[in-house]
Amino acid sequence: MSVTKPRFALVTISGPERNLLNPEVMAKVGSDLIAADKNNDFAGIILTGAADAFCGGLDLAGIRAGGDPIEYARSLASLLKIFPKLTKPVAAAVNGDAVASGGSIVAACDYAVSVPTAKIGSYEVAVGVWPMVAQVPMIARLGAKRAMENIGAGEPFTAQRSLEVGLVNRIAEPSQLIHATEEWLSLAARGGAANAGRTFFYELAEMSYEEGLDAALDKFAAQFKK
């Protein structure tokens, strides 16, 4: 009996220089993620960067040239809010450096596979800026201690250190990056319609232990109702 291989949407961050983020770029990534999530042809989403970089963070030069910093920050926050609301698993294929807000996007994904040479995480402190918005997914993914190891020092993690702290799940050579990411998503895709529960997973992460157990009761029973 043949087994149908799941299909995955490919969303690409494509911006100036190292795929820097401006409001237009962030809006495009967000709309592409939402469209892929609604498309029943896809069992999951792969997020990667154009060319040889994943994402270099916010376009600070654009802000210094007259861009509204509030607009940039709001656009980033709006993009990051999309990830926990997706009903399908999303994996980052980190094809190059994912720094500053690029690191926060990796942290917002369910899974991540990185090339060995990628730097991942914040560097803002090293240039005199604290990553007020970008730190939120890093703290949520890594916990305060691990996140501060990166954010407080302003030194992005190597791919190996990212693997050790849980920011990425696997390291793969560039030629195998997408394949390795698809393999990881294939495991997640086995849940099928049950993957809609990932949104509740992220809601639980914000609850206390007892609140989570109480909220889970109805969610559990709902899976068996027809």
C-alpha positions as CSV (number, residue, x, y, z in Angstrom):
1,M,0.0,0.0,0.0
2,S,1.4,3.4,-1.0
3,V,1.7,6.1,1.6
4,T,1.1,9.7,0.6
5,K,4.0,11.9,1.5
6,P,2.8,15.1,3.3
7,R,3.3,18.4,1.5
8,F,4.8,21.4,3.2
9,A,4.4,25.1,2.4
10,L,7.7,27.0,1.9
11,V,7.6,30.6,3.2
12,T,10.7,32.7,2.5
13,I,11.9,35.8,4.3
14,S,13.1,38.1,1.5
15,G,14.3,41.6,2.3
16,P,17.1,44.0,1.8
17,E,20.7,42.9,2.4
18,R,20.6,39.9,4.8
19,N,16.8,39.8,4.6
20,L,16.4,42.7,7.0
21,L,12.9,43.3,8.3
22,N,10.9,46.4,7.5
23,P,7.1,46.7,7.9
24,E,6.5,45.6,4.4
25,V,8.7,42.5,4.6
26,M,7.2,41.5,8.0
27,A,3.6,42.0,6.7
28,K,4.5,39.7,3.7
29,V,5.9,37.0,5.9
30,G,2.9,37.2,8.2
31,S,0.4,37.0,5.3
32,D,2.3,34.1,3.7
33,L,2.2,32.1,7.0
34,I,-1.5,32.7,7.5
35,A,-2.2,31.7,3.9
36,A,-0.2,28.5,4.2
37,D,-1.9,27.7,7.5
38,K,-5.3,27.9,5.8
39,N,-4.3,25.9,2.7
40,N,-5.5,22.3,3.3
41,D,-3.0,21.0,0.8
42,F,-0.2,21.5,3.3
43,A,0.5,19.6,6.5
44,G,3.0,22.0,7.8
45,I,5.1,25.1,7.0
46,I,8.8,25.6,6.4
47,L,10.2,29.1,7.0
48,T,13.5,30.0,5.6
49,G,15.5,33.0,4.2
50,A,16.4,34.0,0.7
51,A,19.9,33.5,-0.6
52,D,22.5,32.6,2.1
53,A,21.0,34.4,5.2
54,F,17.9,33.6,7.3
55,C,17.3,37.0,8.7
56,G,19.5,39.9,9.9
57,G,16.9,41.5,12.2
58,L,15.2,44.8,11.9
59,D,16.3,47.2,9.3
60,L,17.9,49.7,11.7
61,A,19.3,51.8,8.8
62,G,15.7,52.3,7.7
63,I,14.7,53.5,11.1
64,R,17.7,55.9,11.3
65,A,16.8,57.1,7.8
66,G,13.4,58.3,9.1
67,G,11.4,55.1,9.6
68,D,9.0,55.1,12.6
69,P,10.5,52.9,15.3
70,I,7.1,52.3,16.8
71,E,5.8,51.0,13.4
72,Y,8.8,48.7,13.1
73,A,8.3,47.4,16.7
74,R,4.5,46.9,16.2
75,S,5.1,45.1,12.9
76,L,7.6,42.7,14.6
77,A,5.2,42.1,17.5
78,S,2.3,41.5,15.1
79,L,4.4,39.0,13.2
80,L,5.6,37.1,16.3
81,K,2.0,36.9,17.6
82,I,1.0,34.9,14.5
83,F,3.2,31.8,15.3
84,P,1.4,30.4,18.4
85,K,-2.0,30.9,16.6
86,L,-1.1,28.7,13.6
87,T,-2.9,25.4,13.5
88,K,-0.1,23.7,11.6
89,P,3.4,22.9,12.7
90,V,6.0,25.4,11.5
91,A,9.8,24.7,11.3
92,A,12.6,27.1,10.6
93,A,15.2,26.0,8.0
94,V,18.0,28.2,9.2
95,N,20.1,28.5,6.0
96,G,22.4,31.2,7.4
97,D,22.7,33.8,10.2
98,A,19.5,34.4,12.1
99,V,20.4,37.3,14.3
100,A,18.6,40.0,16.3
101,S,14.9,39.7,15.4
102,G,15.8,36.9,13.1
103,G,16.8,34.9,16.1
104,S,13.4,35.6,17.7
105,I,11.7,34.3,14.6
106,V,13.6,31.0,15.0
107,A,12.6,30.9,18.6
108,A,8.9,31.4,17.7
109,C,8.9,28.4,15.4
110,D,7.9,24.9,16.8
111,Y,11.1,23.4,15.4
112,A,14.3,24.5,13.8
113,V,17.1,22.9,11.7
114,S,20.2,24.9,11.1
115,V,23.3,24.8,8.9
116,P,26.5,24.3,10.9
117,T,27.9,27.8,10.2
118,A,24.8,29.9,11.3
119,K,24.9,32.3,14.1
120,I,21.5,32.5,15.9
121,G,20.4,35.0,18.5
122,S,20.7,38.6,19.7
123,Y,23.6,40.9,19.2
124,E,21.9,44.2,20.0
125,V,23.5,44.8,23.4
126,A,26.9,44.8,21.7
127,V,25.8,47.9,19.7
128,G,24.1,49.6,22.7
129,V,20.4,48.5,22.1
130,W,18.3,46.2,24.2
131,P,16.1,43.9,22.1
132,M,12.9,44.8,23.9
133,V,10.5,43.0,21.5
134,A,12.8,40.3,20.1
135,Q,13.7,39.0,23.6
136,V,10.1,37.8,24.2
137,P,10.2,34.6,22.1
138,M,13.7,33.8,23.3
139,I,12.7,34.0,26.9
140,A,9.6,31.9,26.2
141,R,11.6,29.2,24.3
142,L,14.7,29.0,26.4
143,G,13.8,30.3,29.9
144,A,15.4,33.4,31.5
145,K,18.8,31.8,32.3
146,R,19.5,30.5,28.8
147,A,18.0,33.6,27.1
148,M,20.2,35.9,29.1
149,E,23.3,34.0,28.1
150,N,22.7,35.3,24.7
151,I,20.8,38.5,25.1
152,G,22.7,40.0,28.0
153,A,26.1,39.3,26.4
154,G,25.0,40.3,22.9
155,E,26.7,37.3,21.5
156,P,24.7,35.1,19.1
157,F,24.8,31.3,19.7
158,T,26.7,29.1,17.4
159,A,24.6,26.4,15.7
160,Q,26.1,23.9,18.1
161,R,25.3,25.9,21.2
162,S,21.8,26.6,19.7
163,L,21.3,22.8,19.6
164,E,22.6,22.4,23.2
165,V,20.2,25.0,24.6
166,G,17.2,23.8,22.6
167,L,16.9,26.7,20.2
168,V,17.4,24.3,17.2
169,N,16.5,20.6,17.0
170,R,19.1,19.5,14.4
171,I,22.1,20.6,12.4
172,A,22.3,19.7,8.8
173,E,24.6,20.5,5.9
174,P,23.2,23.1,3.4
175,S,22.5,20.5,0.8
176,Q,20.4,18.6,3.2
177,L,18.7,21.5,5.1
178,I,15.3,21.4,3.5
179,H,15.2,17.6,3.5
180,A,16.1,17.5,7.2
181,T,13.4,20.1,8.0
182,E,10.9,18.1,6.0
183,E,11.8,15.0,8.0
184,W,11.2,16.8,11.2
185,L,7.8,18.2,10.1
186,S,6.8,14.7,8.8
187,L,6.9,13.5,12.4
188,A,4.8,16.4,13.5
189,A,2.4,16.0,10.6
190,R,1.4,12.5,11.9
191,G,-1.0,14.3,14.2
192,G,-3.2,15.4,11.3
193,A,-6.2,17.4,12.5
194,A,-5.0,16.9,16.1
195,N,-2.3,19.4,15.4
196,A,-4.9,22.1,15.9
197,G,-4.1,21.4,19.6
198,R,-0.8,23.3,19.2
199,T,-2.6,26.6,19.7
200,F,-3.7,25.2,23.1
201,F,-0.1,24.1,23.8
202,Y,1.0,27.7,23.6
203,E,-1.9,28.9,25.7
204,L,-0.9,26.3,28.4
205,A,2.6,27.7,28.4
206,E,1.1,31.0,29.8
207,M,-1.0,29.3,32.6
208,S,-0.1,28.1,36.0
209,Y,0.1,24.3,36.6
210,E,-3.4,24.0,38.1
211,E,-5.0,26.4,35.6
212,G,-3.5,24.3,32.8
213,L,-4.9,21.0,34.1
214,D,-8.3,22.5,34.6
215,A,-8.4,24.0,31.1
216,A,-7.2,20.8,29.6
217,L,-10.2,18.8,30.7
218,D,-12.7,20.2,28.2
219,K,-10.0,20.2,25.5
220,F,-9.4,16.5,26.0
221,A,-13.0,15.6,25.9
222,A,-13.6,17.7,22.8
223,Q,-11.3,15.5,20.8
224,F,-13.7,12.6,21.2
225,K,-16.9,14.4,20.3
226,K,-18.3,13.9,16.8
